[in-house]
Amino acid sequence: MLLWYIIMASPWAYNLPSVQFIILVCNITLQCTVKMCYQNFTFALSNSKLPMIAYIKGKLTVKTPVYLIVESGGIGYQVFISLNTFGQLQDKDEALVHTYLHITETSHTLYGFADELEKQVFTHLISVSGIGPSTARLALSSMVPGEVQKAIMQGNVVQLQKIKGVGAKSAQRIILELKDKMIKTVDGAEILMTSVGNTNRDEALSALVALGFQRNQAEKAIDKVIAAEGKDAAVEVIIKLALKAL
């Protein structure tokens, strides 16, 4: 009703032919209704206590350090992962991948984890103001879930600051908000496509660029790792050591 009164109060409304005026009102009303419905739907999904997709069990048709494609029931799900998960699943043809569906107004993104513990650490991290999925994924690529837990429980600000995107204030906020939760957890127990022909260096570089690092900085870090570890170093080893140097 408010929208109707606003339109009727507009001087130009009386200069339109009646049919055009009715069509204009209908279009505006429809657009507002659709937008409100979508916002309410998105809000309801993002605040739902029920898991949308708890896990996917199927064939791993594509495996990169950045994402997997899991085929299940004839559907291929693109699932974004950490280096930790890649290291555990890279040699498997089939797997059960624990998942978390992150919903925003502009995208629905599926994140995957090799085990339930990593998923719990991830969801705890993104519950902290200023920490998004990308930062949480970087944390779990730099350290294994147990190391993230240990850093938080011990109040190790310096260790947490080594994660890209986490400053001193953010590290302190993570510790303040998650220390008790982590103790309970312990007690309770734009993407770059990579081709088959790529070398370990190329695959590691693609992964780091996809994680948000500058290409030239990533190349320097990777080259230092390869010089120290040898050209046959595994992709996950190259990435993990390069992350520590960046």
BALUM-453531 format. One record per residue (C-alpha): residue number from 1; residue in three letters; x, y, z. Coordinates in nm, 4 decimals. Example, Ala and Ser with C-alpha at 12.3 -4.5 7.8 and 13.67 -1.06 7.14 Angstrom:
<dozas>
<doza nr="1" rest="ala" c1="1.2300" c2="-0.4500" c3="0.7800"/>
<doza nr="2" rest="ser" c1="1.3670" c2="-0.1060" c3="0.7140"/>
</dozas>
This chain:
<dozas>
<doza nr="1" rest="met" c1="0.0000" c2="0.0000" c3="0.0000"/>
<doza nr="2" rest="leu" c1="0.2825" c2="0.2403" c3="0.0803"/>
<doza nr="3" rest="leu" c1="0.4297" c2="0.1897" c3="-0.2668"/>
<doza nr="4" rest="trp" c1="0.0899" c2="0.2646" c3="-0.4222"/>
<doza nr="5" rest="tyr" c1="0.0537" c2="0.5939" c3="-0.2313"/>
<doza nr="6" rest="ile" c1="0.4050" c2="0.7012" c3="-0.3297"/>
<doza nr="7" rest="ile" c1="0.3315" c2="0.6410" c3="-0.6978"/>
<doza nr="8" rest="met" c1="-0.0083" c2="0.8131" c3="-0.6822"/>
<doza nr="9" rest="ala" c1="0.1520" c2="1.1161" c3="-0.5167"/>
<doza nr="10" rest="ser" c1="0.3987" c2="1.1572" c3="-0.8058"/>
<doza nr="11" rest="pro" c1="0.2916" c2="1.4410" c3="-1.0441"/>
<doza nr="12" rest="trp" c1="0.4020" c2="1.2548" c3="-1.3557"/>
<doza nr="13" rest="ala" c1="0.1745" c2="0.9616" c3="-1.2782"/>
<doza nr="14" rest="tyr" c1="-0.1302" c2="1.1520" c3="-1.4078"/>
<doza nr="15" rest="asn" c1="0.0395" c2="1.2276" c3="-1.7413"/>
<doza nr="16" rest="leu" c1="0.0615" c2="0.8587" c3="-1.8389"/>
<doza nr="17" rest="pro" c1="-0.2127" c2="0.6736" c3="-2.0279"/>
<doza nr="18" rest="ser" c1="-0.4066" c2="0.4496" c3="-1.7900"/>
<doza nr="19" rest="val" c1="-0.2791" c2="0.1223" c3="-1.9415"/>
<doza nr="20" rest="gln" c1="0.0854" c2="0.2316" c3="-1.9223"/>
<doza nr="21" rest="phe" c1="0.0325" c2="0.3504" c3="-1.5658"/>
<doza nr="22" rest="ile" c1="-0.1123" c2="0.0143" c3="-1.4603"/>
<doza nr="23" rest="ile" c1="0.1740" c2="-0.1742" c3="-1.6284"/>
<doza nr="24" rest="leu" c1="0.4292" c2="0.0501" c3="-1.4553"/>
<doza nr="25" rest="val" c1="0.2750" c2="-0.0105" c3="-1.1144"/>
<doza nr="26" rest="cys" c1="0.2625" c2="-0.3879" c3="-1.1734"/>
<doza nr="27" rest="asn" c1="0.6264" c2="-0.4013" c3="-1.2845"/>
<doza nr="28" rest="ile" c1="0.7506" c2="-0.2029" c3="-0.9842"/>
<doza nr="29" rest="thr" c1="0.5431" c2="-0.4109" c3="-0.7461"/>
<doza nr="30" rest="leu" c1="0.6648" c2="-0.7371" c3="-0.9004"/>
<doza nr="31" rest="gln" c1="1.0304" c2="-0.6334" c3="-0.8863"/>
<doza nr="32" rest="cys" c1="1.0026" c2="-0.5326" c3="-0.5203"/>
<doza nr="33" rest="thr" c1="0.8191" c2="-0.8534" c3="-0.4320"/>
<doza nr="34" rest="val" c1="1.0767" c2="-1.0761" c3="-0.6048"/>
<doza nr="35" rest="lys" c1="1.3663" c2="-0.8952" c3="-0.4373"/>
<doza nr="36" rest="met" c1="1.2057" c2="-0.9198" c3="-0.0926"/>
<doza nr="37" rest="cys" c1="1.1298" c2="-1.2901" c3="-0.1407"/>
<doza nr="38" rest="tyr" c1="1.4881" c2="-1.3634" c3="-0.2456"/>
<doza nr="39" rest="gln" c1="1.6317" c2="-1.1699" c3="0.0484"/>
<doza nr="40" rest="asn" c1="1.4031" c2="-1.3512" c3="0.2917"/>
<doza nr="41" rest="phe" c1="1.4906" c2="-1.6874" c3="0.1346"/>
<doza nr="42" rest="thr" c1="1.8646" c2="-1.6162" c3="0.1532"/>
<doza nr="43" rest="phe" c1="1.8339" c2="-1.4941" c3="0.5122"/>
<doza nr="44" rest="ala" c1="1.6410" c2="-1.8057" c3="0.6111"/>
<doza nr="45" rest="leu" c1="1.9018" c2="-2.0353" c3="0.4522"/>
<doza nr="46" rest="ser" c1="2.1992" c2="-1.8555" c3="0.6028"/>
<doza nr="47" rest="asn" c1="2.0457" c2="-1.8636" c3="0.9513"/>
<doza nr="48" rest="ser" c1="1.9128" c2="-2.2166" c3="0.9329"/>
<doza nr="49" rest="lys" c1="2.0343" c2="-2.4552" c3="1.2015"/>
<doza nr="50" rest="leu" c1="1.9926" c2="-2.7504" c3="0.9654"/>
<doza nr="51" rest="pro" c1="2.2898" c2="-2.8531" c3="0.7471"/>
<doza nr="52" rest="met" c1="2.2035" c2="-2.8091" c3="0.3794"/>
<doza nr="53" rest="ile" c1="2.4559" c2="-3.0651" c3="0.2515"/>
<doza nr="54" rest="ala" c1="2.6375" c2="-3.2506" c3="0.5302"/>
<doza nr="55" rest="tyr" c1="2.8607" c2="-3.4588" c3="0.3028"/>
<doza nr="56" rest="ile" c1="2.8964" c2="-3.5969" c3="-0.0481"/>
<doza nr="57" rest="lys" c1="3.0121" c2="-3.9509" c3="-0.1167"/>
<doza nr="58" rest="gly" c1="3.1246" c2="-4.0285" c3="-0.4679"/>
<doza nr="59" rest="lys" c1="3.3930" c2="-4.0418" c3="-0.7333"/>
<doza nr="60" rest="leu" c1="3.6645" c2="-3.7750" c3="-0.7365"/>
<doza nr="61" rest="thr" c1="3.6733" c2="-3.6863" c3="-1.1062"/>
<doza nr="62" rest="val" c1="3.8929" c2="-3.3763" c3="-1.0647"/>
<doza nr="63" rest="lys" c1="4.1491" c2="-3.3187" c3="-0.7879"/>
<doza nr="64" rest="thr" c1="4.3479" c2="-2.9960" c3="-0.7534"/>
<doza nr="65" rest="pro" c1="4.4987" c2="-2.8264" c3="-0.4462"/>
<doza nr="66" rest="val" c1="4.2168" c2="-2.5707" c3="-0.4664"/>
<doza nr="67" rest="tyr" c1="3.9045" c2="-2.7722" c3="-0.5406"/>
<doza nr="68" rest="leu" c1="3.7579" c2="-3.1141" c3="-0.6117"/>
<doza nr="69" rest="ile" c1="3.4785" c2="-3.2229" c3="-0.8389"/>
<doza nr="70" rest="val" c1="3.2853" c2="-3.5023" c3="-0.6695"/>
<doza nr="71" rest="glu" c1="3.0499" c2="-3.7019" c3="-0.8910"/>
<doza nr="72" rest="ser" c1="2.7513" c2="-3.8436" c3="-0.7049"/>
<doza nr="73" rest="gly" c1="2.4207" c2="-3.9557" c3="-0.8525"/>
<doza nr="74" rest="gly" c1="2.5199" c2="-3.8317" c3="-1.1969"/>
<doza nr="75" rest="ile" c1="2.5912" c2="-3.4792" c3="-1.0691"/>
<doza nr="76" rest="gly" c1="2.9370" c2="-3.3234" c3="-1.0399"/>
<doza nr="77" rest="tyr" c1="2.9775" c2="-3.1011" c3="-0.7338"/>
<doza nr="78" rest="gln" c1="3.2596" c2="-2.8455" c3="-0.7312"/>
<doza nr="79" rest="val" c1="3.3913" c2="-2.8400" c3="-0.3759"/>
<doza nr="80" rest="phe" c1="3.6564" c2="-2.5925" c3="-0.2643"/>
<doza nr="81" rest="ile" c1="3.9159" c2="-2.7403" c3="-0.0304"/>
<doza nr="82" rest="ser" c1="4.2227" c2="-2.6650" c3="0.1797"/>
<doza nr="83" rest="leu" c1="4.5683" c2="-2.8037" c3="0.1171"/>
<doza nr="84" rest="asn" c1="4.5171" c2="-3.0282" c3="0.4186"/>
<doza nr="85" rest="thr" c1="4.2191" c2="-3.1976" c3="0.2533"/>
<doza nr="86" rest="phe" c1="4.3998" c2="-3.2223" c3="-0.0803"/>
<doza nr="87" rest="gly" c1="4.6887" c2="-3.4025" c3="0.0867"/>
<doza nr="88" rest="gln" c1="4.4532" c2="-3.6616" c3="0.2350"/>
<doza nr="89" rest="leu" c1="4.2403" c2="-3.7197" c3="-0.0753"/>
<doza nr="90" rest="gln" c1="4.4774" c2="-3.6744" c3="-0.3689"/>
<doza nr="91" rest="asp" c1="4.5503" c2="-4.0481" c3="-0.4017"/>
<doza nr="92" rest="lys" c1="4.1879" c2="-4.1600" c3="-0.3676"/>
<doza nr="93" rest="asp" c1="3.9472" c2="-4.2280" c3="-0.6524"/>
<doza nr="94" rest="glu" c1="3.6379" c2="-4.2217" c3="-0.4304"/>
<doza nr="95" rest="ala" c1="3.5768" c2="-4.0525" c3="-0.0971"/>
<doza nr="96" rest="leu" c1="3.3260" c2="-3.9182" c3="0.1505"/>
<doza nr="97" rest="val" c1="3.3779" c2="-3.5425" c3="0.1605"/>
<doza nr="98" rest="his" c1="3.2300" c2="-3.3480" c3="0.4522"/>
<doza nr="99" rest="thr" c1="3.0839" c2="-3.0212" c3="0.3241"/>
<doza nr="100" rest="tyr" c1="2.9708" c2="-2.6764" c3="0.4296"/>
<doza nr="101" rest="leu" c1="2.7452" c2="-2.4642" c3="0.2075"/>
<doza nr="102" rest="his" c1="2.8309" c2="-2.0944" c3="0.2374"/>
<doza nr="103" rest="ile" c1="2.5424" c2="-1.8732" c3="0.1234"/>
<doza nr="104" rest="thr" c1="2.5542" c2="-1.5037" c3="0.0348"/>
<doza nr="105" rest="glu" c1="2.3271" c2="-1.2804" c3="-0.1707"/>
<doza nr="106" rest="thr" c1="2.5485" c2="-1.3305" c3="-0.4768"/>
<doza nr="107" rest="ser" c1="2.6733" c2="-1.6896" c3="-0.4486"/>
<doza nr="108" rest="his" c1="2.6313" c2="-2.0345" c3="-0.2987"/>
<doza nr="109" rest="thr" c1="2.9739" c2="-2.1937" c3="-0.2461"/>
<doza nr="110" rest="leu" c1="3.0437" c2="-2.5477" c3="-0.1297"/>
<doza nr="111" rest="tyr" c1="3.3520" c2="-2.6124" c3="0.0852"/>
<doza nr="112" rest="gly" c1="3.4819" c2="-2.9638" c3="0.1481"/>
<doza nr="113" rest="phe" c1="3.6836" c2="-3.1333" c3="0.4214"/>
<doza nr="114" rest="ala" c1="3.8575" c2="-3.4679" c3="0.4575"/>
<doza nr="115" rest="asp" c1="3.7232" c2="-3.5144" c3="0.8107"/>
<doza nr="116" rest="glu" c1="3.4709" c2="-3.3735" c3="1.0551"/>
<doza nr="117" rest="leu" c1="3.7368" c2="-3.2070" c3="1.2714"/>
<doza nr="118" rest="glu" c1="3.8574" c2="-2.9835" c3="0.9894"/>
<doza nr="119" rest="lys" c1="3.4981" c2="-2.8876" c3="0.9131"/>
<doza nr="120" rest="gln" c1="3.4390" c2="-2.7915" c3="1.2764"/>
<doza nr="121" rest="val" c1="3.7528" c2="-2.5753" c3="1.2875"/>
<doza nr="122" rest="phe" c1="3.6489" c2="-2.4089" c3="0.9602"/>
<doza nr="123" rest="thr" c1="3.2971" c2="-2.3258" c3="1.0817"/>
<doza nr="124" rest="his" c1="3.4355" c2="-2.1937" c3="1.4109"/>
<doza nr="125" rest="leu" c1="3.6780" c2="-1.9651" c3="1.2263"/>
<doza nr="126" rest="ile" c1="3.4170" c2="-1.8148" c3="0.9936"/>
<doza nr="127" rest="ser" c1="3.1918" c2="-1.7429" c3="1.2924"/>
<doza nr="128" rest="val" c1="3.4439" c2="-1.4762" c3="1.3970"/>
<doza nr="129" rest="ser" c1="3.3714" c2="-1.1283" c3="1.2632"/>
<doza nr="130" rest="gly" c1="3.6101" c2="-1.0385" c3="0.9806"/>
<doza nr="131" rest="ile" c1="3.7137" c2="-1.3976" c3="0.9075"/>
<doza nr="132" rest="gly" c1="3.5660" c2="-1.5299" c3="0.5851"/>
<doza nr="133" rest="pro" c1="3.5841" c2="-1.8695" c3="0.4139"/>
<doza nr="134" rest="ser" c1="3.8931" c2="-1.7723" c3="0.2121"/>
<doza nr="135" rest="thr" c1="4.0905" c2="-1.6833" c3="0.5247"/>
<doza nr="136" rest="ala" c1="3.9706" c2="-1.9949" c3="0.7062"/>
<doza nr="137" rest="arg" c1="4.0759" c2="-2.2074" c3="0.4090"/>
<doza nr="138" rest="leu" c1="4.4190" c2="-2.0429" c3="0.4093"/>
<doza nr="139" rest="ala" c1="4.4524" c2="-2.1197" c3="0.7798"/>
<doza nr="140" rest="leu" c1="4.3810" c2="-2.4874" c3="0.7145"/>
<doza nr="141" rest="ser" c1="4.6265" c2="-2.4865" c3="0.4244"/>
<doza nr="142" rest="ser" c1="4.9046" c2="-2.3378" c3="0.6371"/>
<doza nr="143" rest="met" c1="4.8418" c2="-2.5618" c3="0.9380"/>
<doza nr="144" rest="val" c1="4.6607" c2="-2.8866" c3="1.0084"/>
<doza nr="145" rest="pro" c1="4.3381" c2="-2.8510" c3="1.2135"/>
<doza nr="146" rest="gly" c1="4.5101" c2="-2.9643" c3="1.5330"/>
<doza nr="147" rest="glu" c1="4.7746" c2="-2.6918" c3="1.4961"/>
<doza nr="148" rest="val" c1="4.5056" c2="-2.4255" c3="1.4483"/>
<doza nr="149" rest="gln" c1="4.3317" c2="-2.5508" c3="1.7616"/>
<doza nr="150" rest="lys" c1="4.6565" c2="-2.5506" c3="1.9582"/>
<doza nr="151" rest="ala" c1="4.7438" c2="-2.1952" c3="1.8506"/>
<doza nr="152" rest="ile" c1="4.4011" c2="-2.0711" c3="1.9605"/>
<doza nr="153" rest="met" c1="4.3969" c2="-2.2585" c3="2.2926"/>
<doza nr="154" rest="gln" c1="4.7489" c2="-2.1386" c3="2.3785"/>
<doza nr="155" rest="gly" c1="4.6679" c2="-1.7816" c3="2.2772"/>
<doza nr="156" rest="asn" c1="4.9479" c2="-1.7835" c3="2.0204"/>
<doza nr="157" rest="val" c1="4.8878" c2="-1.4531" c3="1.8406"/>
<doza nr="158" rest="val" c1="5.2164" c2="-1.4724" c3="1.6475"/>
<doza nr="159" rest="gln" c1="5.1291" c2="-1.8119" c3="1.4994"/>
<doza nr="160" rest="leu" c1="4.7845" c2="-1.6966" c3="1.3888"/>
<doza nr="161" rest="gln" c1="4.9284" c2="-1.3798" c3="1.2330"/>
<doza nr="162" rest="lys" c1="5.1229" c2="-1.5979" c3="0.9897"/>
<doza nr="163" rest="ile" c1="4.7919" c2="-1.6697" c3="0.8151"/>
<doza nr="164" rest="lys" c1="4.7388" c2="-1.4349" c3="0.5195"/>
<doza nr="165" rest="gly" c1="4.4680" c2="-1.1830" c3="0.6017"/>
<doza nr="166" rest="val" c1="4.4961" c2="-1.2184" c3="0.9794"/>
<doza nr="167" rest="gly" c1="4.6455" c2="-0.9224" c3="1.1662"/>
<doza nr="168" rest="ala" c1="4.7135" c2="-0.8755" c3="1.5353"/>
<doza nr="169" rest="lys" c1="4.3596" c2="-0.7597" c3="1.6157"/>
<doza nr="170" rest="ser" c1="4.2003" c2="-1.0401" c3="1.4162"/>
<doza nr="171" rest="ala" c1="4.4237" c2="-1.2980" c3="1.5837"/>
<doza nr="172" rest="gln" c1="4.3286" c2="-1.1657" c3="1.9271"/>
<doza nr="173" rest="arg" c1="3.9598" c2="-1.1723" c3="1.8321"/>
<doza nr="174" rest="ile" c1="3.9894" c2="-1.5338" c3="1.7143"/>
<doza nr="175" rest="ile" c1="4.1478" c2="-1.6364" c3="2.0440"/>
<doza nr="176" rest="leu" c1="3.8956" c2="-1.4430" c3="2.2520"/>
<doza nr="177" rest="glu" c1="3.5904" c2="-1.5857" c3="2.0733"/>
<doza nr="178" rest="leu" c1="3.7077" c2="-1.9409" c3="2.0025"/>
<doza nr="179" rest="lys" c1="3.9324" c2="-2.0507" c3="2.2887"/>
<doza nr="180" rest="asp" c1="3.6517" c2="-2.2107" c3="2.4892"/>
<doza nr="181" rest="lys" c1="3.4908" c2="-2.3581" c3="2.1780"/>
<doza nr="182" rest="met" c1="3.8169" c2="-2.5183" c3="2.0693"/>
<doza nr="183" rest="ile" c1="3.8641" c2="-2.6782" c3="2.4113"/>
<doza nr="184" rest="lys" c1="3.5147" c2="-2.8280" c3="2.3819"/>
<doza nr="185" rest="thr" c1="3.5915" c2="-2.9498" c3="2.0291"/>
<doza nr="186" rest="val" c1="3.9067" c2="-3.1254" c3="2.1477"/>
<doza nr="187" rest="asp" c1="3.7225" c2="-3.2788" c3="2.4380"/>
<doza nr="188" rest="gly" c1="3.4437" c2="-3.3936" c3="2.2068"/>
<doza nr="189" rest="ala" c1="3.6860" c2="-3.5212" c3="1.9883"/>
<doza nr="190" rest="glu" c1="3.7922" c2="-1.6960" c3="-0.9591"/>
<doza nr="191" rest="ile" c1="3.9577" c2="-2.0427" c3="-0.9883"/>
<doza nr="192" rest="leu" c1="4.2479" c2="-2.1426" c3="-1.2063"/>
<doza nr="193" rest="met" c1="4.1895" c2="-2.4715" c3="-1.3892"/>
<doza nr="194" rest="thr" c1="4.4930" c2="-2.7014" c3="-1.4000"/>
<doza nr="195" rest="ser" c1="4.5589" c2="-2.9561" c3="-1.6703"/>
<doza nr="196" rest="val" c1="4.7013" c2="-3.3049" c3="-1.6372"/>
<doza nr="197" rest="gly" c1="5.0256" c2="-3.2049" c3="-1.8086"/>
<doza nr="198" rest="asn" c1="5.1202" c2="-2.9357" c3="-1.5549"/>
<doza nr="199" rest="thr" c1="5.4319" c2="-2.9804" c3="-1.3445"/>
<doza nr="200" rest="asn" c1="5.4208" c2="-2.9722" c3="-0.9650"/>
<doza nr="201" rest="arg" c1="5.5573" c2="-2.6176" c3="-0.9792"/>
<doza nr="202" rest="asp" c1="5.2799" c2="-2.5003" c3="-1.2125"/>
<doza nr="203" rest="glu" c1="5.0113" c2="-2.6688" c3="-1.0051"/>
<doza nr="204" rest="ala" c1="5.1462" c2="-2.5178" c3="-0.6847"/>
<doza nr="205" rest="leu" c1="5.1640" c2="-2.1747" c3="-0.8472"/>
<doza nr="206" rest="ser" c1="4.8048" c2="-2.1991" c3="-0.9722"/>
<doza nr="207" rest="ala" c1="4.6891" c2="-2.2952" c3="-0.6243"/>
<doza nr="208" rest="leu" c1="4.8654" c2="-2.0031" c3="-0.4538"/>
<doza nr="209" rest="val" c1="4.7375" c2="-1.7505" c3="-0.7080"/>
<doza nr="210" rest="ala" c1="4.3854" c2="-1.8886" c3="-0.6617"/>
<doza nr="211" rest="leu" c1="4.4264" c2="-1.8427" c3="-0.2856"/>
<doza nr="212" rest="gly" c1="4.4910" c2="-1.4712" c3="-0.3393"/>
<doza nr="213" rest="phe" c1="4.8706" c2="-1.4351" c3="-0.3533"/>
<doza nr="214" rest="gln" c1="5.0472" c2="-1.2198" c3="-0.6128"/>
<doza nr="215" rest="arg" c1="5.1895" c2="-1.4335" c3="-0.8929"/>
<doza nr="216" rest="asn" c1="5.5450" c2="-1.2945" c3="-0.8762"/>
<doza nr="217" rest="gln" c1="5.5633" c2="-1.3370" c3="-0.4975"/>
<doza nr="218" rest="ala" c1="5.4257" c2="-1.6909" c3="-0.5225"/>
<doza nr="219" rest="glu" c1="5.6813" c2="-1.7811" c3="-0.7921"/>
<doza nr="220" rest="lys" c1="5.9719" c2="-1.6604" c3="-0.5774"/>
<doza nr="221" rest="ala" c1="5.8511" c2="-1.8559" c3="-0.2750"/>
<doza nr="222" rest="ile" c1="5.7938" c2="-2.1715" c3="-0.4804"/>
<doza nr="223" rest="asp" c1="6.1351" c2="-2.1508" c3="-0.6457"/>
<doza nr="224" rest="lys" c1="6.3035" c2="-2.1236" c3="-0.3041"/>
<doza nr="225" rest="val" c1="6.1154" c2="-2.4312" c3="-0.1842"/>
<doza nr="226" rest="ile" c1="6.2068" c2="-2.6320" c3="-0.4941"/>
<doza nr="227" rest="ala" c1="6.5705" c2="-2.5274" c3="-0.4609"/>
<doza nr="228" rest="ala" c1="6.5728" c2="-2.6581" c3="-0.1040"/>
<doza nr="229" rest="glu" c1="6.3495" c2="-2.9656" c3="-0.1433"/>
<doza nr="230" rest="gly" c1="6.4260" c2="-3.0694" c3="-0.5004"/>
<doza nr="231" rest="lys" c1="6.2222" c2="-3.0606" c3="-0.8200"/>
<doza nr="232" rest="asp" c1="6.0430" c2="-3.3858" c3="-0.7303"/>
<doza nr="233" rest="ala" c1="5.8874" c2="-3.2397" c3="-0.4143"/>
<doza nr="234" rest="ala" c1="5.5159" c2="-3.3166" c3="-0.3824"/>
<doza nr="235" rest="val" c1="5.2682" c2="-3.0405" c3="-0.4673"/>
<doza nr="236" rest="glu" c1="5.1273" c2="-3.0185" c3="-0.1150"/>
<doza nr="237" rest="val" c1="5.4808" c2="-2.9918" c3="0.0301"/>
<doza nr="238" rest="ile" c1="5.5689" c2="-2.7090" c3="-0.2092"/>
<doza nr="239" rest="ile" c1="5.2497" c2="-2.5188" c3="-0.1283"/>
<doza nr="240" rest="lys" c1="5.2730" c2="-2.5654" c3="0.2475"/>
<doza nr="241" rest="leu" c1="5.6362" c2="-2.4493" c3="0.2646"/>
<doza nr="242" rest="ala" c1="5.5676" c2="-2.1628" c3="0.0232"/>
<doza nr="243" rest="leu" c1="5.2763" c2="-2.0474" c3="0.2410"/>
<doza nr="244" rest="lys" c1="5.5115" c2="-2.0220" c3="0.5371"/>
<doza nr="245" rest="ala" c1="5.7485" c2="-1.8059" c3="0.3333"/>
<doza nr="246" rest="leu" c1="5.4805" c2="-1.5696" c3="0.2018"/>
</dozas>
